[in-house]
Amino acid sequence: MEKINGVSFFVKDKDFRLIFANPFFYKRLGLKSQKELLGKDDFQLFPEPLANKFRKDDEAIIREKLPKLGLVELFLNQQGTPSWYITNKFPIFDRRKRAIGIMGTVQKYEKVPVNHTRDKEMEMVIEKLQESNEGTPSIAMIANQYGISHRQLNRRFKEVTGLTPQQFSVQIRIEKACKLLKESNRSLTDIGYELGFCDQSAFTAQFRKRMSMTPRQYRKQYS
């Protein structure tokens, strides 16, 4: 597992403490060796809102004895820079088939590298959404531009990105919001308005849904 480029691998015990992590995992956290994280849990390594989310998933895996696969999650490095990752978690069983821990993989969510897909029209839609600061352009208008139905656009876009155009647009805008929150003193209302949210309440709700914290909490912790 250590030799699979870009894939982080970890193992936790039944108390959700890390007992193994490969270099890709601990280096992503800004650590120099595995020893720096052994015995620690998510609350000692990640912001509390994110740690709460990870713990909730881990508890469900132990309780239900079932894996959680294809989780598209946002992680923060120590500087608070957001990146999207895809996580797969599996229960570990003893000989009596009791769940005694969790192991998993984490890798950068890069299903959408522009110029690397076979669907050139969807590449152009991706670029359009990445460049837009005013919310999601009308999906009906985009579909009409390429002479396809709304349903076809959603299906083809999801095949390339794993997300709908609306979900992808919000993801891009949240990443831009993090940068503005860290690097400027602008009000939350101004930032939300610039990024196409109808008001501060909508901005906060979408930000909390994806970051597990409010824009104000993020700014306080990372600016």
Secondary structure, 3 states (H helix, E strand, C coil): CCCCCCEEEEEEECCCCEEEECHHHHHHCCCCCHHHCCCCCHHHCCCHHHHHHHHHHHHHHHHHCCCEEEEEEEEECCCCCEEEEEEEEEEEECCCCCEEEEEEEEEECCCCCCCCCCCHHHHHHHHHHHHCCCCCCCHHHHHHHCCCCHHHHHHHHHHHHCCCHHHHHHHHHHHHHHHHHHHCCCCHHHHHHHCCCCCHHHHHHHHHHHHCCCHHHHHHHHC
